[in-house]
Amino acid sequence: MPRPEARFQPGPMGRPAKQGVSTVKRRTLLATGAAAATAAAFGLPVSAQSPTKVGFIYVGPRNDGGWSQHHHESAMKMAAHFGGAVELVEQESVPEGADAERVMTQMALSGVELIFTTSFGFMDATSNVAAKFPNVKFEHATGYKPAANVSTYSARFYEGRAIMGHIAGKMTKTNKIGYIASYPIPEVIRGINSSFIHAKKANPDVEISVIWIFTWFDPAKESDATRALIDQGVDVILAHTDSTSPLATMRDSGAEVYGFGQAADMAEFGPKPRLSSIIDNWAPYYIDRVQAVKDGSWTSVQTWHGIKDGMVGIGDFSEEIPADVRAEAEALKQSIIDGSYHPFTGPLNKQDGSAWLADGEVADDGALLGLNFYVEGISGDIPS
């Protein structure tokens, strides 16, 4: 989840080559074994030892209905998986910046062993605090600054955007779709481009209007942007923000307008205006990483998973969508899963008409992670 000022060119994210057991790891394993031996010497089961303290920091409220809530719910699933062997520590509505650094520091000082920082804007704070607490493990969502005790993880949301874009292109009657954009950084730009590319393939006459609101979570701004798009004649809207406000505004507008769940299913807004959704599924990753801390196998990794790996889910298709379009969307989903199709496959040009990807050429992860331009056919400028 990126921050506004980040116009970056990070290297590709992926699982690093398997590494040998480091000195730190060996010491961790020895310490874990010693603790178990001590517990056994006193006749205590391993489960009687102190639970592993795991912290989560959210940029929005835990009940925002989208991004932060889904991280919270995934954290709860992780805690339930481990039962009493994990103590969950959470802090919600933490502003990006100095406040985040203070919260992370307090968590580290309180004995939290693994801290998940779930907004891109927490990146520098994560790096700063991690440097001060080398024995604490950190997991930063959507970042690109790993360290010996910092992992990064993200999801290939653009895969879901491709499917939503196809549906949008088929469902629009005005040939106008809209996109509520948070910050002008690569994650959001990828989403806009993927949505438009696939809407255009489904409907060559489609146009897209983008409204930038420079926030992740502000229901009032999200609602205002939704109404502004409706006033422009847009009848299908995609949102790259954190609340349910866009769908609620569509529902209450009285207009024939459709949208999609973002980060969470938001099924309560079906069968319309919600047509489908992009669902973030972090729980398996959280369970895996906490287990790695508990058994002493944690190492710094960079993870970027998609639909195939289950990190990106696609919500049920509404019956408002014609059966043939539902079938097309499902086929597109399956082609992404089996690897026969990549959402950024050429021929594709940049907005100015210059060549980007040749026919059949696929964008590599490095290009996608640093994407900072619109594809051909999108009007308007990307804000600085």
C-alpha positions in Angstrom: 0.0 0.0 0.0 2.1 2.9 -1.3 2.6 6.5 -0.1 2.2 9.6 -2.2 5.7 10.8 -2.7 7.1 7.4 -3.7 8.1 7.5 -7.4 10.4 4.6 -7.2 12.3 2.2 -9.5 12.7 -0.8 -7.2 14.2 -4.1 -8.4 11.9 -7.0 -9.1 10.3 -8.7 -6.1 10.4 -12.5 -5.9 11.5 -15.3 -3.6 15.3 -15.2 -3.1 17.5 -18.2 -3.7 17.6 -20.6 -0.8 20.3 -19.6 1.6 22.4 -21.5 4.1 21.7 -21.3 7.8 23.3 -18.1 9.0 25.0 -17.6 12.4 22.0 -15.7 13.6 19.7 -18.4 12.6 21.8 -21.1 14.2 21.8 -19.1 17.4 18.1 -18.7 17.2 17.7 -22.5 16.8 20.0 -23.1 19.7 18.1 -20.6 21.9 14.8 -22.2 20.9 16.2 -25.7 21.8 17.6 -24.4 25.1 14.3 -22.9 26.0 12.5 -26.2 25.3 15.1 -28.1 27.3 14.7 -25.8 30.2 10.9 -26.1 30.0 11.3 -29.9 29.9 13.7 -29.9 32.9 11.0 -28.2 35.0 8.3 -30.6 33.8 6.6 -27.9 31.7 5.2 -28.6 28.2 6.5 -26.4 25.4 3.1 -24.8 25.1 3.5 -23.5 28.7 6.3 -21.1 27.6 5.5 -17.5 27.0 3.6 -16.9 23.8 5.2 -15.2 20.8 4.2 -11.6 20.6 3.2 -10.5 17.1 2.3 -6.9 16.3 0.2 -5.4 13.5 0.1 -1.7 12.6 -2.8 -0.4 10.4 -3.1 2.9 8.6 -6.8 2.9 8.9 -9.4 1.6 11.4 -9.8 -2.1 11.8 -13.4 -1.8 10.7 -12.9 0.2 7.5 -14.5 -2.5 5.5 -11.5 -2.8 3.2 -7.7 -2.8 3.4 -7.1 -2.4 7.1 -10.0 -4.6 8.1 -8.8 -7.4 5.9 -5.3 -7.2 7.4 -6.9 -7.3 10.9 -9.2 -10.3 10.0 -6.2 -12.1 8.6 -4.2 -11.4 11.8 -7.1 -12.8 13.8 -7.1 -16.0 11.7 -3.4 -16.3 12.3 -3.8 -15.8 16.1 -6.6 -18.4 16.1 -4.4 -20.8 14.2 -1.7 -20.7 16.9 -4.1 -20.4 19.9 -2.4 -19.5 23.1 1.0 -19.8 21.5 0.7 -16.3 20.0 -0.1 -13.0 21.7 -1.6 -10.5 19.2 -0.8 -6.8 19.5 -2.6 -4.4 17.2 -2.6 -0.6 16.6 -5.1 0.9 14.2 -5.4 4.4 12.5 -1.6 5.1 12.7 -0.6 8.0 10.5 2.2 7.5 8.0 5.4 9.2 9.3 6.8 10.0 12.7 3.7 8.5 14.5 4.3 5.2 12.8 7.9 5.2 14.0 6.9 5.8 17.6 4.3 3.0 17.5 6.8 0.5 16.1 9.4 1.6 18.7 6.9 1.1 21.5 6.0 -2.4 20.2 9.6 -3.4 19.9 10.3 -2.2 23.4 7.3 -4.1 24.8 8.8 -7.4 23.6 7.0 -7.9 20.3 9.1 -10.3 18.3 7.6 -9.8 14.8 5.9 -6.6 13.6 3.8 -6.4 10.4 3.6 -2.8 9.1 0.7 -2.8 6.6 1.0 0.4 4.6 3.5 1.5 2.1 3.9 4.8 3.8 5.3 2.9 6.8 8.4 1.9 4.8 10.9 4.5 6.1 9.7 4.1 9.7 10.0 0.4 9.4 13.6 0.7 8.1 14.6 3.2 10.8 13.1 1.1 13.7 14.4 -2.2 12.3 17.9 -0.8 12.3 17.6 0.1 16.0 16.2 -3.4 16.9 18.1 -6.0 15.0 16.7 -8.8 17.0 13.1 -7.9 16.1 11.7 -9.2 12.8 9.7 -6.8 10.5 7.3 -7.6 7.6 6.4 -4.6 5.5 3.5 -4.7 3.1 4.1 -3.5 -0.5 7.5 -2.0 0.3 10.8 -2.4 -1.5 13.4 -1.9 1.2 14.3 -5.3 2.7 17.0 -5.7 5.3 18.4 -8.6 7.3 15.5 -8.3 9.7 13.0 -6.8 7.2 10.9 -8.8 4.7 8.6 -7.2 2.1 5.4 -8.7 0.8 2.6 -7.6 -1.6 -0.1 -9.0 -3.9 -0.4 -8.7 -7.7 -3.6 -6.7 -7.5 -3.3 -5.8 -11.1 -4.4 -9.4 -12.0 -7.7 -8.7 -10.3 -8.0 -5.3 -12.0 -7.7 -7.1 -15.3 -10.8 -9.2 -14.5 -12.8 -6.2 -13.1 -11.8 -4.1 -16.2 -13.2 -6.8 -18.5 -16.4 -6.8 -16.6 -16.5 -3.0 -16.6 -16.0 -2.8 -20.4 -18.8 -5.2 -20.9 -21.3 -3.6 -18.4 -21.0 0.1 -19.3 -23.8 1.5 -21.3 -22.4 5.0 -21.6 -18.9 3.7 -22.6 -17.5 5.7 -19.7 -15.8 4.0 -16.7 -14.2 5.7 -13.8 -11.4 5.1 -11.4 -11.0 6.6 -7.9 -7.3 6.7 -7.4 -5.5 7.2 -4.0 -1.9 8.2 -4.7 0.1 8.4 -8.0 2.5 5.6 -7.3 3.2 2.4 -9.3 0.6 0.1 -7.5 -2.2 2.5 -8.4 -0.9 3.3 -11.8 -0.7 -0.5 -12.5 -4.3 -0.8 -11.4 -5.5 2.0 -13.7 -3.6 0.6 -16.7 -4.7 -3.0 -16.2 -8.3 -1.9 -15.7 -8.3 0.2 -18.9 -6.4 -2.3 -21.0 -9.0 -5.0 -20.4 -12.0 -2.7 -20.5 -10.8 -1.6 -23.9 -10.3 -5.1 -25.1 -13.9 -5.9 -24.1 -15.3 -2.7 -25.5 -13.2 -0.7 -28.0 -15.3 2.4 -27.4 -14.7 2.7 -23.7 -13.1 5.7 -22.1 -11.8 6.0 -18.5 -11.9 9.0 -16.2 -9.5 9.1 -13.2 -10.0 11.1 -10.0 -7.1 11.4 -7.6 -8.0 12.0 -4.0 -4.6 11.7 -2.3 -5.7 9.6 0.6 -6.3 5.9 1.3 -9.1 6.2 3.7 -11.5 9.2 3.7 -15.1 8.1 3.2 -16.3 11.7 2.5 -13.7 12.2 -0.2 -14.4 8.8 -1.7 -18.1 9.6 -1.8 -17.5 13.0 -3.4 -15.3 11.4 -6.1 -18.0 8.8 -6.8 -20.7 11.5 -7.2 -18.4 13.5 -9.5 -17.8 10.5 -11.8 -21.5 9.8 -11.9 -22.1 13.4 -12.9 -19.7 12.9 -15.7 -21.8 10.1 -17.1 -19.7 7.3 -15.8 -21.7 4.2 -15.1 -19.0 1.7 -13.9 -16.6 2.8 -11.2 -13.4 1.1 -9.8 -12.0 2.3 -6.5 -8.4 2.0 -5.3 -9.2 3.2 -1.7 -10.0 1.6 1.5 -13.6 2.1 2.5 -17.0 0.9 1.3 -18.1 4.5 0.7 -17.9 4.4 -3.1 -20.3 1.4 -3.2 -22.6 3.0 -0.6 -22.7 6.2 -2.6 -23.5 4.3 -5.8 -26.3 2.4 -4.0 -27.8 5.5 -2.7 -27.4 7.6 -5.8 -30.5 6.4 -7.6 -28.4 6.1 -10.8 -27.8 2.9 -12.8 -24.2 2.6 -11.8 -22.0 -0.4 -10.9 -18.8 -0.9 -8.9 -16.6 -3.5 -7.3 -15.4 -4.6 -3.8 -11.9 -3.5 -3.1 -9.6 -5.4 -0.7 -12.6 -7.1 0.8 -15.6 -8.8 -0.8 -18.1 -6.1 0.2 -20.8 -8.7 -0.7 -23.4 -6.7 1.3 -23.6 -4.3 -1.7 -24.6 -7.1 -4.1 -26.2 -8.0 -6.4 -25.8 -4.4 -7.4 -24.0 -2.0 -7.4 -21.3 -4.5 -6.5 -20.5 -6.8 -9.5 -17.5 -8.6 -8.1 -14.5 -7.9 -6.0 -10.7 -8.1 -5.5 -10.1 -9.8 -2.1 -6.8 -9.6 -0.2 -6.0 -12.9 1.5 -3.1 -12.4 3.9 -3.8 -15.1 6.5 -1.7 -17.9 4.9 1.3 -15.6 4.6 0.9 -14.4 8.2 0.7 -18.0 9.5 3.7 -19.0 7.5 5.8 -16.1 8.7 4.9 -16.4 12.4 5.6 -20.1 12.2 9.0 -19.3 10.8 9.7 -17.0 13.8 8.5 -19.7 16.2 10.7 -22.5 14.8 13.7 -20.2 14.1 13.7 -20.5 10.3 12.7 -16.9 9.6 14.8 -15.1 6.9 14.3 -11.9 5.0 12.3 -12.6 1.8 10.5 -10.6 -0.9 7.1 -11.9 -1.8 4.8 -10.8 -4.6 1.9 -13.3 -5.0 -1.2 -13.2 -7.1 -4.4 -15.2 -7.9 -2.6 -18.5 -8.4 -1.0 -18.4 -5.0 -4.3 -17.4 -3.3 -3.1 -14.0 -2.1 -5.5 -12.3 -4.5 -9.1 -13.6 -4.5 -11.9 -12.8 -6.9 -15.3 -12.4 -5.4 -18.4 -14.1 -6.8 -19.8 -12.6 -10.0 -23.1 -10.9 -9.5 -26.2 -12.2 -11.4 -26.4 -8.7 -12.8 -23.6 -9.7 -15.1 -24.8 -11.6 -18.2 -23.9 -15.3 -18.2 -21.6 -15.0 -21.2 -19.7 -12.1 -19.5 -19.4 -14.1 -16.3 -18.0 -17.0 -18.3 -15.5 -14.7 -20.1 -14.4 -13.3 -16.7 -13.9 -16.7 -15.3 -11.9 -17.8 -18.4 -9.7 -14.8 -18.0 -9.1 -15.6 -14.3 -8.2 -19.2 -15.2 -5.8 -18.1 -17.9 -4.0 -15.9 -15.4 -3.8 -18.8 -12.9 -2.5 -21.3 -15.4 0.1 -18.8 -16.7 -1.2 -18.8 -20.3 -2.0 -15.1 -20.1 -0.3 -12.1 -18.4 -2.4 -8.9 -18.0 0.5 -6.8 -19.3 1.1 -8.5 -22.7 1.9 -6.5 -25.8 1.3 -4.9 -28.2 1.0 -2.0 -25.8 2.1 1.6 -26.2 2.7 4.4 -23.7 0.3 7.2 -23.4 2.3 9.4 -25.9 2.1 6.6 -28.5 5.7 5.4 -28.2 6.2 1.7 -28.1 6.4 -0.1 -24.8 5.7 -3.8 -25.3 5.9 -5.5 -28.7 3.3 -8.0 -29.8 3.4 -11.0 -27.4 6.0 -9.4 -25.1 5.3 -9.5 -21.4 6.3 -6.8 -18.9 8.8 -8.0 -16.4 8.4 -7.5 -12.7 11.0 -4.7 -12.5 9.1 -2.6 -15.1 5.8 -3.2 -13.4 7.1 -2.4 -9.9 8.4 1.0 -11.2 5.5 1.7 -13.6 5.0 5.5 -13.7 3.1 6.2 -17.0 -0.3 5.6 -18.5 -0.9 3.3 -21.5 -2.1 4.7 -24.7 -5.8 5.7 -24.7 -5.9 7.2 -21.2 -6.4 10.9 -21.0 -5.0 13.3 -18.4 -1.7 13.5 -16.6 -0.4 11.6 -13.6 0.0 14.1 -10.8 3.5 14.8 -9.5 
